[in-house]
Amino acid sequence: MNAIEETVSFAEIVSPFAEQILQHLLYQSNRNDCAPFTIATLVHAFTGQRVNPLELALEMNKPVWRGIRPVIRRIPNWATFPWGIVDVLRQFGISARWRFLIQVEEVVEHLPHPILYLPILLSWHPLWAHVMTLIAYHPARGFGFANTQLEGAKVDWLEETRFLKLWNATYHCTVIVTP
């Protein structure tokens, strides 16, 4: 390895949970269920509980009552709301919250700490949304994700400008998980 390669690899930032998450990464195939598969991956990785993501998706289609208010977690068989992700993670004992307007610097700075970010990405043309677990950052490669749309335990890299464009469309809406 030459000095440039050493410098580039030195700049990579990796979540302390990256390997653990990739070991449990579930593949959603061509289903429109990224949130249930991402949730099930995290539940498997951090609680040891086994959750069927297909059953979880069906369960999330139904509103639930939390005290006196209903929580609509998902548009059936389509989009999951960030509060729906948080609600289900909490059901399994995983601390989570969601918010808008998170700064990219905060995400990169906290990446090596015991905290996970699940940015909500959105494209208007064509219309689609996606959630993945952020597990790495590299200045040359961009942001690395555990992506349930890919088969196999590997990091899915999204170039930084592409990531920011898709994340900006949701006003940096992100689920924050503290396993």
Residue frames as qw, qx, qy, qz and C-alpha x, y, z in Angstrom:
[[0.000, 0.890, 0.456, 0.000, 0.00, 0.00, 0.00],
 [0.421, 0.377, -0.029, 0.825, 1.38, 3.42, -0.92],
 [0.135, -0.167, -0.426, 0.879, 1.14, 6.60, 1.15],
 [0.371, -0.072, -0.219, -0.899, -1.93, 7.89, -0.72],
 [0.634, -0.249, -0.675, -0.283, -3.86, 4.65, -0.12],
 [0.439, -0.238, -0.673, 0.546, -2.87, 4.75, 3.54],
 [0.058, 0.067, 0.186, -0.979, -4.11, 8.35, 3.85],
 [0.515, -0.140, -0.415, -0.737, -7.41, 7.54, 2.13],
 [0.642, -0.273, -0.716, -0.036, -8.05, 4.44, 4.23],
 [0.298, -0.124, -0.558, 0.765, -7.09, 6.37, 7.37],
 [0.230, -0.046, 0.017, -0.972, -9.88, 8.88, 6.66],
 [0.513, -0.284, -0.694, -0.418, -12.60, 6.21, 6.61],
 [0.332, -0.228, 0.549, -0.732, -14.97, 6.33, 9.57],
 [0.498, -0.128, -0.814, -0.269, -16.82, 3.14, 10.49],
 [0.656, -0.496, 0.046, -0.567, -19.61, 2.53, 12.99],
 [0.185, -0.386, 0.863, -0.270, -18.64, 0.23, 15.86],
 [0.680, 0.164, 0.592, -0.400, -21.79, -1.73, 14.92],
 [0.476, 0.527, -0.443, -0.548, -21.02, -2.12, 11.19],
 [0.230, 0.238, -0.936, -0.116, -19.92, -5.75, 11.27],
 [0.229, 0.184, 0.837, -0.462, -22.67, -6.78, 13.68],
 [0.532, 0.502, 0.189, -0.655, -25.33, -5.21, 11.45],
 [0.458, 0.485, -0.595, -0.449, -23.91, -6.65, 8.23],
 [0.007, 0.133, -0.987, 0.089, -23.84, -10.13, 9.80],
 [0.260, 0.390, 0.789, -0.396, -27.59, -9.88, 10.39],
 [0.255, 0.349, -0.230, -0.872, -28.52, -7.95, 7.23],
 [0.536, 0.365, 0.748, -0.142, -31.77, -9.22, 5.74],
 [0.082, -0.068, 0.596, 0.796, -32.48, -9.06, 2.01],
 [0.441, 0.409, 0.417, -0.682, -35.84, -7.63, 0.97],
 [0.445, 0.276, 0.750, 0.404, -35.60, -8.73, -2.68],
 [0.062, 0.315, 0.411, 0.853, -37.96, -6.71, -4.88],
 [0.273, -0.698, -0.655, 0.095, -40.41, -5.95, -2.05],
 [0.027, 0.689, 0.008, 0.724, -41.29, -2.43, -1.01],
 [0.734, -0.633, -0.240, -0.060, -40.47, -3.13, 2.63],
 [0.492, 0.492, -0.422, 0.582, -37.17, -1.43, 3.41],
 [0.311, -0.581, 0.365, -0.658, -38.28, -0.21, 6.85],
 [0.905, -0.299, 0.112, -0.282, -39.59, -3.57, 8.14],
 [0.914, 0.207, -0.208, 0.279, -36.46, -5.34, 6.85],
 [0.265, 0.592, -0.391, 0.653, -34.18, -2.66, 8.34],
 [0.569, -0.540, 0.279, -0.554, -36.01, -2.90, 11.68],
 [0.989, -0.121, -0.015, -0.088, -35.80, -6.71, 11.67],
 [0.702, 0.430, -0.344, 0.451, -32.07, -6.50, 10.88],
 [0.021, -0.592, 0.425, -0.684, -31.50, -4.24, 13.90],
 [0.785, -0.394, 0.179, -0.443, -33.67, -6.37, 16.17],
 [0.974, 0.087, -0.172, 0.121, -31.74, -9.50, 15.17],
 [0.544, 0.504, -0.361, 0.565, -28.40, -7.73, 15.61],
 [0.011, -0.491, 0.424, -0.761, -29.06, -6.10, 18.98],
 [0.656, -0.321, 0.320, -0.604, -31.60, -8.20, 20.84],
 [0.092, -0.203, 0.974, 0.037, -31.05, -11.70, 19.50],
 [0.578, 0.364, 0.562, -0.467, -34.81, -11.94, 18.94],
 [0.218, 0.074, 0.778, 0.585, -35.93, -13.36, 15.62],
 [0.389, 0.556, 0.294, -0.674, -38.49, -11.31, 13.74],
 [0.501, 0.362, 0.683, 0.389, -40.01, -12.27, 10.42],
 [0.052, -0.284, 0.103, 0.952, -39.80, -9.04, 8.37],
 [0.205, -0.250, -0.691, -0.646, -42.73, -10.10, 6.15],
 [0.372, -0.606, -0.698, 0.082, -44.96, -10.57, 9.19],
 [0.289, -0.467, -0.233, 0.802, -43.62, -7.32, 10.64],
 [0.014, -0.017, -0.397, -0.918, -44.54, -5.48, 7.44],
 [0.328, -0.471, -0.712, -0.403, -48.13, -6.78, 7.67],
 [0.423, -0.592, -0.553, 0.406, -48.32, -5.83, 11.34],
 [0.234, -0.320, -0.026, 0.918, -47.02, -2.33, 10.61],
 [0.056, -0.331, -0.594, -0.731, -49.81, -1.85, 8.05],
 [0.398, -0.677, -0.606, -0.126, -52.27, -1.64, 10.95],
 [0.105, -0.705, 0.216, -0.667, -52.59, 1.39, 13.23],
 [0.568, -0.238, -0.692, 0.376, -51.81, 0.80, 16.90],
 [0.343, -0.870, -0.172, -0.310, -52.99, 2.62, 20.00],
 [0.516, 0.100, -0.459, 0.716, -50.44, 4.29, 22.25],
 [0.021, 0.255, 0.484, -0.837, -52.44, 5.57, 25.17],
 [0.395, 0.620, 0.497, -0.461, -55.35, 7.58, 23.78],
 [0.349, 0.716, -0.271, -0.540, -53.88, 8.21, 20.35],
 [0.927, 0.269, 0.251, 0.069, -53.58, 6.02, 17.31],
 [0.224, -0.647, 0.541, 0.488, -50.19, 5.67, 15.65],
 [0.830, 0.542, 0.084, -0.101, -50.27, 5.13, 11.92],
 [0.589, -0.531, 0.475, 0.381, -46.89, 3.57, 11.32],
 [0.273, -0.148, 0.740, 0.596, -47.13, 2.87, 7.62],
 [0.623, 0.361, -0.143, -0.679, -49.18, 3.43, 4.51],
 [0.856, -0.040, 0.500, -0.123, -50.17, -0.21, 3.91],
 [0.848, 0.210, 0.381, 0.302, -47.72, -2.09, 1.70],
 [0.461, 0.783, 0.058, 0.414, -45.88, 1.08, 0.81],
 [0.258, 0.612, -0.333, 0.669, -44.23, 3.84, 2.85],
 [0.629, -0.490, -0.506, 0.328, -43.29, 3.67, 6.52],
 [0.089, -0.930, 0.020, -0.355, -43.26, 6.87, 8.56],
 [0.344, 0.473, -0.619, 0.525, -40.20, 7.64, 10.71],
 [0.464, -0.364, 0.469, -0.658, -42.35, 7.52, 13.87],
 [0.949, 0.020, -0.095, -0.300, -43.48, 4.06, 12.76],
 [0.696, 0.363, -0.533, 0.315, -39.88, 2.87, 12.67],
 [0.031, -0.444, 0.566, -0.694, -39.29, 4.36, 16.12],
 [0.741, -0.246, 0.176, -0.600, -42.48, 2.81, 17.51],
 [0.964, 0.082, -0.238, -0.084, -41.54, -0.71, 16.39],
 [0.518, 0.415, -0.570, 0.484, -37.91, -0.45, 17.51],
 [0.275, -0.422, 0.483, -0.716, -39.11, 0.64, 20.95],
 [0.896, -0.139, -0.052, -0.419, -41.47, -2.37, 21.05],
 [0.918, 0.131, -0.317, 0.200, -38.35, -4.52, 20.87],
 [0.671, -0.670, -0.061, 0.313, -36.54, -2.56, 23.58],
 [0.602, 0.150, 0.159, 0.768, -34.30, -0.54, 21.24],
 [0.101, -0.728, -0.221, 0.642, -34.02, 3.15, 22.06],
 [0.367, 0.300, 0.520, 0.711, -34.92, 5.30, 19.05],
 [0.123, 0.742, 0.299, -0.587, -36.20, 8.74, 18.10],
 [0.518, 0.464, 0.462, 0.551, -36.60, 10.69, 14.89],
 [0.070, -0.794, -0.142, 0.588, -36.08, 14.28, 13.83],
 [0.566, 0.768, 0.185, 0.233, -35.62, 16.65, 10.93],
 [0.157, 0.946, -0.176, 0.221, -32.75, 18.99, 10.06],
 [0.813, -0.450, 0.217, 0.300, -29.84, 16.90, 11.26],
 [0.187, 0.871, -0.393, -0.228, -26.54, 18.29, 10.03],
 [0.895, 0.334, -0.289, 0.068, -24.30, 16.06, 7.95],
 [0.225, 0.602, -0.600, 0.477, -21.35, 17.05, 10.16],
 [0.603, -0.378, 0.470, -0.522, -23.19, 15.67, 13.21],
 [0.973, 0.119, 0.021, -0.198, -23.79, 12.36, 11.47],
 [0.709, 0.497, -0.413, 0.283, -20.16, 11.99, 10.40],
 [0.049, -0.602, 0.564, -0.564, -18.85, 13.10, 13.80],
 [0.673, -0.287, 0.468, -0.496, -21.05, 10.60, 15.69],
 [0.837, 0.285, -0.391, -0.257, -20.52, 7.69, 13.30],
 [0.506, 0.293, -0.761, 0.281, -17.69, 6.07, 15.34],
 [0.268, -0.226, 0.600, -0.719, -19.80, 6.32, 18.53],
 [0.071, 0.206, 0.973, -0.077, -22.47, 3.87, 19.77],
 [0.403, 0.542, 0.311, -0.669, -25.29, 5.58, 17.88],
 [0.390, 0.206, 0.766, 0.468, -26.89, 4.72, 14.54],
 [0.290, 0.455, -0.011, -0.842, -28.44, 6.96, 11.93],
 [0.407, 0.363, 0.812, 0.208, -31.15, 5.78, 9.53],
 [0.115, 0.342, -0.135, -0.923, -31.57, 8.64, 7.06],
 [0.555, 0.556, 0.595, -0.171, -34.81, 8.75, 5.08],
 [0.185, -0.249, 0.521, 0.795, -33.98, 9.28, 1.40],
 [0.480, 0.633, 0.513, -0.324, -36.45, 10.56, -1.20],
 [0.198, -0.045, 0.569, 0.797, -36.54, 10.98, -4.95],
 [0.423, 0.473, 0.289, -0.717, -39.34, 13.02, -6.48],
 [0.720, 0.569, -0.141, -0.372, -38.77, 11.90, -10.11],
 [0.558, -0.351, -0.633, -0.406, -39.35, 9.00, -10.16],
 [0.514, -0.595, 0.223, -0.577, -41.12, 8.95, -6.81],
 [0.837, -0.127, -0.515, 0.132, -39.56, 6.61, -4.26],
 [0.330, -0.784, 0.379, -0.364, -38.25, 6.67, -0.70],
 [0.840, 0.081, -0.503, 0.188, -35.80, 4.44, 1.11],
 [0.472, -0.788, 0.323, -0.228, -34.32, 3.96, 4.56],
 [0.835, 0.220, -0.427, 0.268, -30.98, 2.28, 5.31],
 [0.672, -0.708, -0.014, 0.216, -28.62, 2.05, 8.25],
 [0.323, 0.859, -0.341, 0.202, -25.56, 4.29, 7.91],
 [0.910, -0.371, 0.037, 0.183, -22.44, 2.33, 8.90],
 [0.677, -0.175, 0.208, 0.684, -19.49, 4.12, 7.25],
 [0.266, 0.951, 0.037, -0.155, -18.20, 7.30, 5.67],
 [0.695, -0.121, 0.323, 0.631, -15.25, 7.72, 3.34],
 [0.057, 0.698, -0.059, -0.712, -14.32, 11.09, 1.77],
 [0.076, 0.327, -0.693, -0.638, -13.69, 9.51, -1.63],
 [0.086, -0.196, -0.948, -0.234, -16.48, 6.90, -1.66],
 [0.412, -0.419, -0.220, -0.779, -19.23, 8.74, 0.21],
 [0.564, -0.307, 0.469, -0.607, -21.64, 7.23, 2.71],
 [0.315, 0.135, -0.933, -0.113, -21.72, 3.49, 3.35],
 [0.658, -0.177, 0.164, -0.713, -24.93, 1.71, 4.24],
 [0.227, 0.061, 0.969, -0.079, -26.30, -1.63, 5.32],
 [0.459, 0.210, -0.230, -0.832, -28.89, -1.76, 2.55],
 [0.604, 0.099, 0.740, -0.280, -31.67, -4.36, 2.65],
 [0.696, 0.616, -0.008, -0.370, -32.06, -3.99, -1.12],
 [0.401, 0.622, -0.669, -0.065, -28.71, -5.69, -1.69],
 [0.974, -0.165, -0.137, -0.072, -28.15, -9.37, -1.25],
 [0.784, 0.149, -0.327, 0.505, -25.15, -10.24, 0.88],
 [0.515, -0.778, -0.161, 0.321, -23.29, -8.71, 3.79],
 [0.559, 0.159, 0.137, 0.802, -21.52, -5.82, 2.10],
 [0.068, -0.590, -0.202, 0.779, -21.39, -2.06, 2.41],
 [0.396, 0.685, 0.515, 0.329, -23.44, -0.16, -0.16],
 [0.333, -0.323, -0.005, 0.886, -21.67, 3.11, -0.98],
 [0.237, 0.849, 0.458, 0.118, -23.64, 6.18, -2.02],
 [0.456, 0.303, 0.011, 0.837, -21.63, 9.08, -3.41],
 [0.190, -0.367, -0.469, 0.781, -21.84, 12.11, -1.10],
 [0.206, 0.132, -0.147, -0.959, -23.57, 14.57, -3.47],
 [0.464, -0.205, -0.722, -0.471, -26.16, 11.93, -4.44],
 [0.391, -0.372, -0.761, 0.360, -26.78, 11.08, -0.79],
 [0.072, -0.306, -0.301, 0.900, -27.19, 14.74, 0.16],
 [0.307, -0.026, -0.414, -0.856, -29.61, 15.40, -2.71],
 [0.522, -0.301, -0.755, -0.258, -31.84, 12.49, -1.65],
 [0.401, -0.382, -0.640, 0.532, -31.58, 13.32, 2.05],
 [0.003, 0.105, 0.058, -0.993, -32.25, 17.03, 1.47],
 [0.370, -0.250, -0.581, -0.681, -35.58, 16.08, -0.11],
 [0.584, -0.521, -0.623, -0.016, -36.76, 14.87, 3.34],
 [0.189, -0.861, 0.166, -0.442, -35.26, 17.87, 5.18],
 [0.246, 0.446, -0.780, 0.363, -32.66, 15.50, 6.63],
 [0.808, -0.328, 0.087, -0.482, -35.32, 13.37, 8.31],
 [0.429, 0.376, -0.799, 0.188, -33.49, 10.67, 10.26],
 [0.850, -0.470, -0.165, -0.173, -34.23, 7.94, 12.75],
 [0.113, 0.652, -0.638, 0.393, -31.60, 7.92, 15.49],
 [0.914, -0.244, -0.303, -0.116, -31.00, 4.61, 17.26],
 [0.098, -0.651, 0.663, -0.357, -29.04, 3.95, 20.43],
 [0.803, -0.038, -0.575, -0.152, -28.77, 0.16, 20.70]]
